[in-house]
């Protein structure tokens, strides 16, 4: 329950800031109307950018993959000697 | 296999950066430019700057609701 209250408080603060900007007329009014939409679009863009960057930097560890493959073969042989068949190739 | 991942990641980042710069240019810089500058040709009329994101958000919301409803129906059918 407390987490939702925090999020709601944040939303109320942002709306109050936006309405204050509207009333103060520091920025031309057409800008202030478009500002929330602009922030939503830029947040979506930022999310996609982080996903793309994470994909590009994902480490694949080829040596560990080789070791894992050898472990799998060893385990399969061991189990076959014990009588259990787990071969799927 | 990791080359395909890197290519997809690069494509995503390029798309997101270009969308961000296009939208920033559209909403923030274009109203300050005189109306008979040539650069206005490359951007759609300003109403679309509002319509397209709102339409995309509404479509995403509809898709999410449909997906949730579909999953709920499928789980109820499996239980009955």
Backbone of each chain as nested JSON, in Angstrom:
{
  "chains": [
    {"id": "A", "residues": [
      {"number": 1, "name": "UNK", "atoms": {"N": [0.829, -1.213, 0.0], "CA": [0.0, 0.0, 0.0], "C": [0.859, 1.257, 0.0]}},
      {"number": 2, "name": "UNK", "atoms": {"N": [1.986, 1.215, 0.728], "CA": [2.796, 2.431, 0.85], "C": [3.449, 2.79, -0.475]}},
      {"number": 3, "name": "UNK", "atoms": {"N": [3.781, 1.75, -1.267], "CA": [4.447, 2.031, -2.534], "C": [3.53, 2.778, -3.482]}},
      {"number": 4, "name": "UNK", "atoms": {"N": [2.245, 2.367, -3.519], "CA": [1.278, 3.057, -4.375], "C": [1.122, 4.5, -3.922]}},
      {"number": 5, "name": "UNK", "atoms": {"N": [1.138, 4.714, -2.594], "CA": [1.002, 6.09, -2.107], "C": [2.178, 6.94, -2.571]}},
      {"number": 6, "name": "UNK", "atoms": {"N": [3.379, 6.339, -2.563], "CA": [4.551, 7.096, -3.015], "C": [4.423, 7.481, -4.47]}},
      {"number": 7, "name": "UNK", "atoms": {"N": [3.983, 6.495, -5.302], "CA": [3.844, 6.768, -6.731], "C": [2.789, 7.839, -6.971]}},
      {"number": 8, "name": "UNK", "atoms": {"N": [1.647, 7.742, -6.228], "CA": [0.59, 8.733, -6.404], "C": [1.068, 10.12, -5.996]}},
      {"number": 9, "name": "UNK", "atoms": {"N": [1.852, 10.179, -4.9], "CA": [2.373, 11.476, -4.458], "C": [3.283, 12.071, -5.525]}},
      {"number": 10, "name": "UNK", "atoms": {"N": [4.097, 11.214, -6.145], "CA": [4.99, 11.696, -7.211], "C": [4.185, 12.244, -8.38]}},
      {"number": 11, "name": "UNK", "atoms": {"N": [3.113, 11.515, -8.772], "CA": [2.276, 11.967, -9.878], "C": [1.622, 13.307, -9.558]}},
      {"number": 12, "name": "UNK", "atoms": {"N": [1.123, 13.447, -8.305], "CA": [0.463, 14.707, -7.908], "C": [1.469, 15.842, -7.95]}},
      {"number": 13, "name": "UNK", "atoms": {"N": [2.709, 15.578, -7.495], "CA": [3.73, 16.633, -7.506], "C": [4.025, 17.076, -8.935]}},
      {"number": 14, "name": "UNK", "atoms": {"N": [4.135, 16.086, -9.854], "CA": [4.444, 16.437, -11.244], "C": [3.309, 17.228, -11.872]}},
      {"number": 15, "name": "UNK", "atoms": {"N": [2.037, 16.82, -11.573], "CA": [0.909, 17.583, -12.143], "C": [0.852, 18.981, -11.582]}},
      {"number": 16, "name": "UNK", "atoms": {"N": [1.168, 19.13, -10.279], "CA": [1.168, 20.469, -9.682], "C": [2.228, 21.346, -10.347]}},
      {"number": 17, "name": "UNK", "atoms": {"N": [3.4, 20.741, -10.615], "CA": [4.464, 21.485, -11.273], "C": [4.037, 21.925, -12.665]}},
      {"number": 18, "name": "UNK", "atoms": {"N": [3.324, 21.013, -13.379], "CA": [2.901, 21.315, -14.734], "C": [1.858, 22.427, -14.755]}},
      {"number": 19, "name": "UNK", "atoms": {"N": [0.894, 22.35, -13.809], "CA": [-0.134, 23.39, -13.743], "C": [0.484, 24.721, -13.338]}},
      {"number": 20, "name": "UNK", "atoms": {"N": [1.498, 24.656, -12.445], "CA": [2.197, 25.887, -12.08], "C": [2.891, 26.521, -13.277]}},
      {"number": 21, "name": "UNK", "atoms": {"N": [3.497, 25.661, -14.102], "CA": [4.135, 26.165, -15.32], "C": [3.12, 26.819, -16.241]}},
      {"number": 22, "name": "UNK", "atoms": {"N": [1.913, 26.187, -16.325], "CA": [0.864, 26.743, -17.175], "C": [0.469, 28.141, -16.7]}},
      {"number": 23, "name": "UNK", "atoms": {"N": [0.322, 28.286, -15.361], "CA": [-0.15, 29.569, -14.846], "C": [0.92, 30.635, -14.944]}},
      {"number": 24, "name": "UNK", "atoms": {"N": [2.215, 30.234, -14.742], "CA": [3.252, 31.266, -14.644], "C": [3.579, 31.858, -15.998]}},
      {"number": 25, "name": "UNK", "atoms": {"N": [3.315, 31.107, -17.093], "CA": [3.548, 31.595, -18.455], "C": [4.99, 32.011, -18.674]}},
      {"number": 26, "name": "UNK", "atoms": {"N": [5.925, 31.268, -18.056], "CA": [7.343, 31.536, -18.34], "C": [7.661, 31.051, -19.747]}},
      {"number": 27, "name": "UNK", "atoms": {"N": [7.125, 29.841, -20.083], "CA": [7.33, 29.245, -21.403], "C": [6.056, 29.503, -22.213]}},
      {"number": 28, "name": "UNK", "atoms": {"N": [6.136, 29.671, -23.544], "CA": [4.926, 29.843, -24.357], "C": [3.932, 28.718, -24.114]}},
      {"number": 29, "name": "UNK", "atoms": {"N": [2.631, 29.028, -24.139], "CA": [1.648, 28.073, -23.629], "C": [1.589, 26.805, -24.461]}},
      {"number": 30, "name": "UNK", "atoms": {"N": [1.796, 26.932, -25.777], "CA": [1.699, 25.723, -26.593], "C": [2.751, 24.702, -26.173]}},
      {"number": 31, "name": "UNK", "atoms": {"N": [3.917, 25.173, -25.736], "CA": [4.945, 24.239, -25.27], "C": [4.488, 23.492, -24.026]}},
      {"number": 32, "name": "UNK", "atoms": {"N": [3.892, 24.253, -23.079], "CA": [3.525, 23.618, -21.806], "C": [2.482, 22.534, -22.013]}},
      {"number": 33, "name": "UNK", "atoms": {"N": [1.596, 22.725, -23.039], "CA": [0.599, 21.688, -23.283], "C": [1.253, 20.426, -23.805]}},
      {"number": 34, "name": "UNK", "atoms": {"N": [2.313, 20.574, -24.61], "CA": [2.925, 19.399, -25.214], "C": [3.964, 18.739, -24.327]}},
      {"number": 35, "name": "UNK", "atoms": {"N": [4.374, 19.4, -23.239], "CA": [5.497, 18.894, -22.437], "C": [5.283, 17.494, -21.851]}},
      {"number": 36, "name": "UNK", "atoms": {"N": [4.109, 17.156, -21.237], "CA": [3.951, 15.796, -20.698], "C": [4.071, 14.735, -21.772]}},
      {"number": 37, "name": "UNK", "atoms": {"N": [3.427, 14.992, -22.935], "CA": [3.5, 14.024, -24.024], "C": [4.945, 13.837, -24.483]}},
      {"number": 38, "name": "UNK", "atoms": {"N": [5.683, 14.942, -24.542], "CA": [7.082, 14.848, -24.953], "C": [7.888, 14.001, -23.992]}},
      {"number": 39, "name": "UNK", "atoms": {"N": [7.615, 14.162, -22.672], "CA": [8.364, 13.374, -21.698], "C": [8.01, 11.902, -21.78]}},
      {"number": 40, "name": "UNK", "atoms": {"N": [6.718, 11.597, -22.055], "CA": [6.341, 10.179, -22.181], "C": [7.046, 9.556, -23.372]}},
      {"number": 41, "name": "UNK", "atoms": {"N": [7.056, 10.281, -24.509], "CA": [7.708, 9.741, -25.697], "C": [9.199, 9.568, -25.457]}},
      {"number": 42, "name": "UNK", "atoms": {"N": [9.822, 10.545, -24.796], "CA": [11.262, 10.423, -24.573], "C": [11.572, 9.312, -23.586]}},
      {"number": 43, "name": "UNK", "atoms": {"N": [10.667, 9.052, -22.613], "CA": [10.88, 7.93, -21.695], "C": [10.831, 6.603, -22.442]}},
      {"number": 44, "name": "UNK", "atoms": {"N": [9.836, 6.469, -23.37], "CA": [9.772, 5.254, -24.171], "C": [11.026, 5.064, -25.005]}},
      {"number": 45, "name": "UNK", "atoms": {"N": [11.5, 6.17, -25.608], "CA": [12.728, 6.121, -26.401], "C": [13.904, 5.692, -25.557]}},
      {"number": 46, "name": "UNK", "atoms": {"N": [13.988, 6.229, -24.331], "CA": [15.093, 5.872, -23.438], "C": [15.059, 4.394, -23.098]}},
      {"number": 47, "name": "UNK", "atoms": {"N": [13.833, 3.847, -22.866], "CA": [13.734, 2.42, -22.574], "C": [14.245, 1.566, -23.71]}},
      {"number": 48, "name": "UNK", "atoms": {"N": [13.81, 1.914, -24.949], "CA": [14.248, 1.142, -26.114], "C": [15.758, 1.251, -26.289]}},
      {"number": 49, "name": "UNK", "atoms": {"N": [16.306, 2.453, -26.029], "CA": [17.752, 2.644, -26.157], "C": [18.506, 1.764, -25.172]}},
      {"number": 50, "name": "UNK", "atoms": {"N": [18.008, 1.691, -23.903], "CA": [18.682, 0.857, -22.903], "C": [18.637, -0.61, -23.291]}},
      {"number": 51, "name": "UNK", "atoms": {"N": [17.486, -1.049, -23.842], "CA": [17.379, -2.444, -24.283], "C": [18.379, -2.719, -25.402]}},
      {"number": 52, "name": "UNK", "atoms": {"N": [18.463, -1.783, -26.377], "CA": [19.4, -1.971, -27.477], "C": [20.84, -2.011, -27.007]}},
      {"number": 53, "name": "UNK", "atoms": {"N": [21.207, -1.098, -26.115], "CA": [22.583, -1.053, -25.6], "C": [22.897, -2.31, -24.808]}},
      {"number": 54, "name": "UNK", "atoms": {"N": [21.932, -2.782, -24.011], "CA": [22.159, -4.004, -23.244], "C": [22.35, -5.202, -24.137]}},
      {"number": 55, "name": "UNK", "atoms": {"N": [21.544, -5.264, -25.232], "CA": [21.694, -6.351, -26.193], "C": [23.074, -6.34, -26.823]}},
      {"number": 56, "name": "UNK", "atoms": {"N": [23.539, -5.125, -27.147], "CA": [24.836, -5.045, -27.819], "C": [25.963, -5.452, -26.892]}},
      {"number": 57, "name": "UNK", "atoms": {"N": [25.816, -5.165, -25.572], "CA": [26.933, -5.414, -24.665], "C": [26.817, -6.725, -23.938]}},
      {"number": 58, "name": "UNK", "atoms": {"N": [25.827, -7.586, -24.358], "CA": [25.603, -8.804, -23.596], "C": [26.808, -9.736, -23.736]}},
      {"number": 59, "name": "UNK", "atoms": {"N": [27.436, -10.213, -22.63], "CA": [28.6, -11.086, -22.751], "C": [28.164, -12.522, -23.009]}},
      {"number": 60, "name": "UNK", "atoms": {"N": [28.842, -13.215, -23.902], "CA": [28.425, -14.567, -24.253], "C": [29.295, -15.645, -23.627]}},
      {"number": 61, "name": "UNK", "atoms": {"N": [30.501, -15.335, -23.127], "CA": [31.384, -16.283, -22.446], "C": [31.554, -17.571, -23.234]}},
      {"number": 62, "name": "UNK", "atoms": {"N": [32.269, -17.568, -24.365], "CA": [32.387, -18.796, -25.161], "C": [33.138, -19.906, -24.442]}},
      {"number": 63, "name": "UNK", "atoms": {"N": [34.151, -19.546, -23.556], "CA": [34.856, -20.631, -22.86], "C": [33.924, -21.352, -21.909]}},
      {"number": 64, "name": "UNK", "atoms": {"N": [33.099, -20.567, -21.176], "CA": [32.155, -21.21, -20.252], "C": [31.17, -22.081, -20.997]}},
      {"number": 65, "name": "UNK", "atoms": {"N": [30.776, -21.651, -22.205], "CA": [29.842, -22.472, -22.983], "C": [30.476, -23.804, -23.328]}},
      {"number": 66, "name": "UNK", "atoms": {"N": [31.784, -23.771, -23.7], "CA": [32.487, -25.016, -24.02], "C": [32.577, -25.92, -22.797]}},
      {"number": 67, "name": "UNK", "atoms": {"N": [32.971, -25.338, -21.64], "CA": [33.07, -26.123, -20.413], "C": [31.727, -26.74, -20.046]}},
      {"number": 68, "name": "UNK", "atoms": {"N": [30.644, -25.942, -20.221], "CA": [29.308, -26.452, -19.908], "C": [28.96, -27.631, -20.795]}},
      {"number": 69, "name": "UNK", "atoms": {"N": [29.308, -27.506, -22.092], "CA": [29.031, -28.6, -23.011], "C": [29.758, -29.863, -22.592]}},
      {"number": 70, "name": "UNK", "atoms": {"N": [31.047, -29.705, -22.193], "CA": [31.803, -30.877, -21.736], "C": [31.181, -31.469, -20.483]}},
      {"number": 71, "name": "UNK", "atoms": {"N": [30.717, -30.593, -19.569], "CA": [30.052, -31.091, -18.364], "C": [28.821, -31.902, -18.708]}},
      {"number": 72, "name": "UNK", "atoms": {"N": [28.065, -31.402, -19.707], "CA": [26.838, -32.115, -20.091], "C": [27.19, -33.491, -20.623]}},
      {"number": 73, "name": "UNK", "atoms": {"N": [28.202, -33.581, -21.499], "CA": [28.589, -34.878, -22.057], "C": [29.041, -35.827, -20.959]}},
      {"number": 74, "name": "UNK", "atoms": {"N": [29.861, -35.298, -20.026], "CA": [30.357, -36.128, -18.939], "C": [29.206, -36.663, -18.094]}},
      {"number": 75, "name": "UNK", "atoms": {"N": [28.248, -35.769, -17.774], "CA": [27.112, -36.199, -16.952], "C": [26.278, -37.241, -17.673]}},
      {"number": 76, "name": "UNK", "atoms": {"N": [26.113, -37.047, -19.009], "CA": [25.309, -37.999, -19.759], "C": [25.965, -39.382, -19.75]}},
      {"number": 77, "name": "UNK", "atoms": {"N": [27.308, -39.42, -19.953], "CA": [27.987, -40.704, -19.934], "C": [27.874, -41.377, -18.576]}},
      {"number": 78, "name": "UNK", "atoms": {"N": [28.072, -40.562, -17.518], "CA": [28.001, -41.102, -16.167], "C": [26.633, -41.737, -15.903]}},
      {"number": 79, "name": "UNK", "atoms": {"N": [25.576, -41.0, -16.309], "CA": [24.233, -41.52, -16.062], "C": [23.948, -42.741, -16.906]}},
      {"number": 80, "name": "UNK", "atoms": {"N": [24.502, -42.782, -18.137], "CA": [24.266, -43.948, -18.977], "C": [24.906, -45.18, -18.345]}},
      {"number": 81, "name": "UNK", "atoms": {"N": [26.107, -44.969, -17.717], "CA": [26.726, -46.11, -17.054], "C": [25.879, -46.588, -15.89]}},
      {"number": 82, "name": "UNK", "atoms": {"N": [25.176, -45.657, -15.251], "CA": [24.323, -46.053, -14.142], "C": [22.994, -46.603, -14.606]}},
      {"number": 83, "name": "UNK", "atoms": {"N": [22.692, -46.511, -15.915], "CA": [21.466, -47.11, -16.409], "C": [20.379, -46.12, -16.784]}},
      {"number": 84, "name": "UNK", "atoms": {"N": [20.589, -44.832, -16.559], "CA": [19.574, -43.841, -16.919], "C": [19.94, -43.246, -18.274]}},
      {"number": 85, "name": "UNK", "atoms": {"N": [18.971, -43.139, -19.171], "CA": [19.238, -42.622, -20.498], "C": [18.649, -41.219, -20.636]}},
      {"number": 86, "name": "UNK", "atoms": {"N": [19.537, -40.199, -20.708], "CA": [19.022, -38.842, -20.86], "C": [19.439, -38.235, -22.184]}},
      {"number": 87, "name": "UNK", "atoms": {"N": [20.001, -39.054, -23.099], "CA": [20.458, -38.522, -24.369], "C": [19.301, -37.998, -25.2]}},
      {"number": 88, "name": "UNK", "atoms": {"N": [19.446, -36.788, -25.706], "CA": [18.364, -36.227, -26.514], "C": [18.838, -35.885, -27.913]}},
      {"number": 89, "name": "UNK", "atoms": {"N": [20.095, -36.195, -28.255], "CA": [20.607, -35.838, -29.601], "C": [20.121, -36.832, -30.629]}}
    ]},
    {"id": "B", "residues": [
      {"number": 1, "name": "UNK", "atoms": {"N": [25.817, -16.231, -33.692], "CA": [24.626, -16.0, -32.891], "C": [24.712, -14.679, -32.16]}},
      {"number": 2, "name": "UNK", "atoms": {"N": [25.881, -14.343, -31.586], "CA": [25.944, -13.06, -30.876], "C": [26.012, -11.906, -31.865]}},
      {"number": 3, "name": "UNK", "atoms": {"N": [26.434, -12.168, -33.113], "CA": [26.441, -11.104, -34.112], "C": [25.012, -10.669, -34.447]}},
      {"number": 4, "name": "UNK", "atoms": {"N": [24.089, -11.653, -34.511], "CA": [22.695, -11.298, -34.761], "C": [22.154, -10.462, -33.609]}},
      {"number": 5, "name": "UNK", "atoms": {"N": [22.505, -10.862, -32.363], "CA": [22.069, -10.083, -31.203], "C": [22.602, -8.659, -31.279]}},
      {"number": 6, "name": "UNK", "atoms": {"N": [23.906, -8.539, -31.635], "CA": [24.496, -7.201, -31.706], "C": [23.814, -6.377, -32.783]}},
      {"number": 7, "name": "UNK", "atoms": {"N": [23.488, -7.027, -33.925], "CA": [22.835, -6.282, -35.002], "C": [21.465, -5.783, -34.569]}},
      {"number": 8, "name": "UNK", "atoms": {"N": [20.705, -6.668, -33.881], "CA": [19.37, -6.264, -33.412], "C": [19.485, -5.127, -32.405]}},
      {"number": 9, "name": "UNK", "atoms": {"N": [20.474, -5.236, -31.488], "CA": [20.67, -4.174, -30.492], "C": [21.014, -2.854, -31.151]}},
      {"number": 10, "name": "UNK", "atoms": {"N": [21.904, -2.924, -32.155], "CA": [22.291, -1.703, -32.855], "C": [21.087, -1.093, -33.567]}},
      {"number": 11, "name": "UNK", "atoms": {"N": [20.271, -1.96, -34.213], "CA": [19.096, -1.453, -34.921], "C": [18.134, -0.752, -33.968]}},
      {"number": 12, "name": "UNK", "atoms": {"N": [17.899, -1.404, -32.806], "CA": [16.999, -0.801, -31.815], "C": [17.503, 0.562, -31.356]}},
      {"number": 13, "name": "UNK", "atoms": {"N": [18.818, 0.641, -31.051], "CA": [19.352, 1.923, -30.558], "C": [19.245, 2.996, -31.616]}},
      {"number": 14, "name": "UNK", "atoms": {"N": [19.55, 2.615, -32.886], "CA": [19.491, 3.621, -33.945], "C": [18.063, 4.123, -34.127]}},
      {"number": 15, "name": "UNK", "atoms": {"N": [17.081, 3.175, -34.097], "CA": [15.68, 3.578, -34.247], "C": [15.27, 4.516, -33.124]}},
      {"number": 16, "name": "UNK", "atoms": {"N": [15.637, 4.145, -31.895], "CA": [15.194, 4.966, -30.762], "C": [15.836, 6.354, -30.808]}},
      {"number": 17, "name": "UNK", "atoms": {"N": [17.134, 6.425, -31.169], "CA": [17.795, 7.737, -31.229], "C": [17.179, 8.598, -32.323]}},
      {"number": 18, "name": "UNK", "atoms": {"N": [16.899, 7.978, -33.488], "CA": [16.349, 8.79, -34.576], "C": [14.943, 9.276, -34.238]}},
      {"number": 19, "name": "UNK", "atoms": {"N": [14.125, 8.384, -33.594], "CA": [12.778, 8.818, -33.204], "C": [12.869, 9.972, -32.218]}},
      {"number": 20, "name": "UNK", "atoms": {"N": [13.824, 9.86, -31.264], "CA": [13.95, 10.913, -30.256], "C": [14.346, 12.239, -30.88]}},
      {"number": 21, "name": "UNK", "atoms": {"N": [15.356, 12.224, -31.799], "CA": [15.791, 13.498, -32.384], "C": [14.708, 14.079, -33.27]}},
      {"number": 22, "name": "UNK", "atoms": {"N": [14.01, 13.216, -34.053], "CA": [12.945, 13.71, -34.922], "C": [11.86, 14.372, -34.1]}},
      {"number": 23, "name": "UNK", "atoms": {"N": [11.451, 13.681, -32.989], "CA": [10.358, 14.214, -32.185], "C": [10.767, 15.496, -31.489]}},
      {"number": 24, "name": "UNK", "atoms": {"N": [12.042, 15.533, -30.978], "CA": [12.512, 16.763, -30.323], "C": [12.5, 17.921, -31.3]}},
      {"number": 25, "name": "UNK", "atoms": {"N": [13.03, 17.698, -32.494], "CA": [13.053, 18.72, -33.515], "C": [11.649, 19.215, -33.817]}},
      {"number": 26, "name": "UNK", "atoms": {"N": [10.732, 18.233, -33.982], "CA": [9.353, 18.513, -34.362], "C": [8.679, 19.424, -33.35]}},
      {"number": 27, "name": "UNK", "atoms": {"N": [8.788, 19.008, -32.033], "CA": [7.984, 19.68, -31.018], "C": [8.658, 20.95, -30.537]}},
      {"number": 28, "name": "UNK", "atoms": {"N": [10.003, 20.926, -30.421], "CA": [10.64, 22.041, -29.707], "C": [11.216, 23.074, -30.675]}},
      {"number": 29, "name": "UNK", "atoms": {"N": [11.903, 22.612, -31.729], "CA": [12.659, 23.581, -32.528], "C": [11.797, 24.181, -33.634]}},
      {"number": 30, "name": "UNK", "atoms": {"N": [10.897, 23.341, -34.22], "CA": [10.169, 23.797, -35.399], "C": [9.285, 25.019, -35.163]}},
      {"number": 31, "name": "UNK", "atoms": {"N": [8.59, 25.156, -33.99], "CA": [7.769, 26.359, -33.831], "C": [8.566, 27.657, -33.876]}},
      {"number": 32, "name": "UNK", "atoms": {"N": [9.893, 27.589, -33.656], "CA": [10.677, 28.814, -33.69], "C": [11.146, 29.181, -35.082]}},
      {"number": 33, "name": "UNK", "atoms": {"N": [10.981, 28.237, -36.039], "CA": [11.479, 28.489, -37.391], "C": [10.388, 29.181, -38.194]}},
      {"number": 34, "name": "UNK", "atoms": {"N": [10.759, 30.12, -39.09], "CA": [9.752, 30.807, -39.916], "C": [9.035, 29.819, -40.808]}},
      {"number": 35, "name": "UNK", "atoms": {"N": [7.788, 30.115, -41.136], "CA": [6.966, 29.123, -41.83], "C": [7.371, 28.904, -43.277]}},
      {"number": 36, "name": "UNK", "atoms": {"N": [8.202, 29.786, -43.86], "CA": [8.572, 29.505, -45.248], "C": [10.007, 28.998, -45.379]}},
      {"number": 37, "name": "UNK", "atoms": {"N": [10.555, 28.463, -44.277], "CA": [11.851, 27.788, -44.336], "C": [11.667, 26.421, -44.979]}},
      {"number": 38, "name": "UNK", "atoms": {"N": [12.708, 25.952, -45.693], "CA": [12.539, 24.703, -46.448], "C": [12.417, 23.487, -45.538]}},
      {"number": 39, "name": "UNK", "atoms": {"N": [12.898, 23.572, -44.304], "CA": [12.961, 22.382, -43.441], "C": [11.568, 21.919, -43.011]}},
      {"number": 40, "name": "UNK", "atoms": {"N": [10.565, 22.824, -43.165], "CA": [9.202, 22.419, -42.816], "C": [8.676, 21.323, -43.72]}},
      {"number": 41, "name": "UNK", "atoms": {"N": [9.306, 21.208, -44.944], "CA": [8.843, 20.175, -45.859], "C": [9.077, 18.782, -45.302]}},
      {"number": 42, "name": "UNK", "atoms": {"N": [10.156, 18.621, -44.483], "CA": [10.504, 17.288, -44.023], "C": [9.69, 16.838, -42.829]}},
      {"number": 43, "name": "UNK", "atoms": {"N": [8.9, 17.714, -42.246], "CA": [8.134, 17.339, -41.066], "C": [6.653, 17.439, -41.366]}},
      {"number": 44, "name": "UNK", "atoms": {"N": [5.879, 16.475, -40.838], "CA": [4.427, 16.495, -41.014], "C": [3.84, 17.684, -40.253]}},
      {"number": 45, "name": "UNK", "atoms": {"N": [2.581, 18.056, -40.541], "CA": [1.944, 19.147, -39.802], "C": [1.933, 18.866, -38.307]}},
      {"number": 46, "name": "UNK", "atoms": {"N": [1.936, 19.942, -37.524], "CA": [2.164, 19.789, -36.08], "C": [1.091, 18.997, -35.36]}},
      {"number": 47, "name": "UNK", "atoms": {"N": [-0.14, 18.901, -35.964], "CA": [-1.173, 18.133, -35.253], "C": [-0.757, 16.68, -35.146]}},
      {"number": 48, "name": "UNK", "atoms": {"N": [-0.025, 16.175, -36.185], "CA": [0.372, 14.771, -36.152], "C": [1.355, 14.488, -35.029]}},
      {"number": 49, "name": "UNK", "atoms": {"N": [2.11, 15.544, -34.583], "CA": [3.054, 15.329, -33.482], "C": [2.327, 14.932, -32.219]}},
      {"number": 50, "name": "UNK", "atoms": {"N": [1.044, 15.314, -32.095], "CA": [0.252, 14.929, -30.934], "C": [-0.509, 13.65, -31.231]}},
      {"number": 51, "name": "UNK", "atoms": {"N": [-1.063, 13.554, -32.476], "CA": [-1.93, 12.429, -32.788], "C": [-1.189, 11.109, -32.754]}},
      {"number": 52, "name": "UNK", "atoms": {"N": [0.027, 11.08, -33.342], "CA": [0.709, 9.794, -33.475], "C": [1.081, 9.186, -32.119]}},
      {"number": 53, "name": "UNK", "atoms": {"N": [1.706, 9.906, -31.169], "CA": [1.993, 9.271, -29.882], "C": [0.738, 8.875, -29.115]}},
      {"number": 54, "name": "UNK", "atoms": {"N": [-0.306, 9.744, -29.141], "CA": [-1.537, 9.409, -28.419], "C": [-2.172, 8.164, -29.021]}},
      {"number": 55, "name": "UNK", "atoms": {"N": [-2.182, 8.089, -30.369], "CA": [-2.744, 6.927, -31.019], "C": [-1.953, 5.676, -30.681]}},
      {"number": 56, "name": "UNK", "atoms": {"N": [-0.604, 5.804, -30.652], "CA": [0.224, 4.649, -30.316], "C": [-0.028, 4.187, -28.885]}},
      {"number": 57, "name": "UNK", "atoms": {"N": [-0.145, 5.156, -27.956], "CA": [-0.419, 4.798, -26.56], "C": [-1.768, 4.104, -26.431]}},
      {"number": 58, "name": "UNK", "atoms": {"N": [-2.8, 4.642, -27.13], "CA": [-4.131, 4.03, -27.05], "C": [-4.108, 2.631, -27.632]}},
      {"number": 59, "name": "UNK", "atoms": {"N": [-3.384, 2.456, -28.761], "CA": [-3.301, 1.134, -29.371], "C": [-2.598, 0.151, -28.446]}},
      {"number": 60, "name": "UNK", "atoms": {"N": [-1.516, 0.602, -27.78], "CA": [-0.805, -0.264, -26.841], "C": [-1.702, -0.688, -25.699]}},
      {"number": 61, "name": "UNK", "atoms": {"N": [-2.484, 0.286, -25.157], "CA": [-3.402, -0.023, -24.061], "C": [-4.437, -1.052, -24.488]}},
      {"number": 62, "name": "UNK", "atoms": {"N": [-5.015, -0.85, -25.715], "CA": [-6.001, -1.798, -26.224], "C": [-5.395, -3.181, -26.359]}},
      {"number": 63, "name": "UNK", "atoms": {"N": [-4.181, -3.235, -26.895], "CA": [-3.54, -4.525, -27.086], "C": [-3.299, -5.223, -25.765]}},
      {"number": 64, "name": "UNK", "atoms": {"N": [-2.855, -4.448, -24.743], "CA": [-2.625, -5.03, -23.423], "C": [-3.919, -5.596, -22.843]}},
      {"number": 65, "name": "UNK", "atoms": {"N": [-5.024, -4.816, -22.936], "CA": [-6.304, -5.293, -22.391], "C": [-6.756, -6.547, -23.109]}},
      {"number": 66, "name": "UNK", "atoms": {"N": [-6.601, -6.57, -24.451], "CA": [-7.019, -7.752, -25.201], "C": [-6.198, -8.966, -24.779]}},
      {"number": 67, "name": "UNK", "atoms": {"N": [-4.885, -8.769, -24.594], "CA": [-4.032, -9.877, -24.214], "C": [-4.413, -10.427, -22.847]}},
      {"number": 68, "name": "UNK", "atoms": {"N": [-4.64, -9.494, -21.887], "CA": [-5.016, -9.934, -20.54], "C": [-6.342, -10.696, -20.583]}},
      {"number": 69, "name": "UNK", "atoms": {"N": [-7.321, -10.168, -21.362], "CA": [-8.602, -10.845, -21.473], "C": [-8.48, -12.21, -22.107]}},
      {"number": 70, "name": "UNK", "atoms": {"N": [-7.651, -12.306, -23.137], "CA": [-7.453, -13.579, -23.808], "C": [-6.848, -14.613, -22.87]}},
      {"number": 71, "name": "UNK", "atoms": {"N": [-5.835, -14.193, -22.093], "CA": [-5.189, -15.126, -21.165], "C": [-6.171, -15.57, -20.089]}},
      {"number": 72, "name": "UNK", "atoms": {"N": [-6.981, -14.61, -19.593], "CA": [-7.963, -14.98, -18.567], "C": [-8.981, -15.971, -19.096]}},
      {"number": 73, "name": "UNK", "atoms": {"N": [-9.462, -15.729, -20.366], "CA": [-10.44, -16.652, -20.931], "C": [-9.841, -18.033, -21.102]}},
      {"number": 74, "name": "UNK", "atoms": {"N": [-8.579, -18.059, -21.582], "CA": [-7.971, -19.379, -21.83], "C": [-7.807, -20.16, -20.528]}},
      {"number": 75, "name": "UNK", "atoms": {"N": [-7.407, -19.452, -19.435], "CA": [-7.204, -20.163, -18.185], "C": [-8.524, -20.651, -17.621]}},
      {"number": 76, "name": "UNK", "atoms": {"N": [-9.611, -19.854, -17.832], "CA": [-10.916, -20.291, -17.325], "C": [-11.413, -21.499, -18.107]}},
      {"number": 77, "name": "UNK", "atoms": {"N": [-11.156, -21.516, -19.424], "CA": [-11.623, -22.655, -20.218], "C": [-10.879, -23.923, -19.829]}},
      {"number": 78, "name": "UNK", "atoms": {"N": [-9.571, -23.752, -19.505], "CA": [-8.816, -24.956, -19.16], "C": [-9.279, -25.53, -17.827]}},
      {"number": 79, "name": "UNK", "atoms": {"N": [-9.692, -24.613, -16.909], "CA": [-10.131, -25.115, -15.598], "C": [-11.482, -25.81, -15.712]}},
      {"number": 80, "name": "UNK", "atoms": {"N": [-12.341, -25.357, -16.616], "CA": [-13.698, -25.929, -16.757], "C": [-13.699, -27.086, -17.729]}}
    ]}
  ]
}
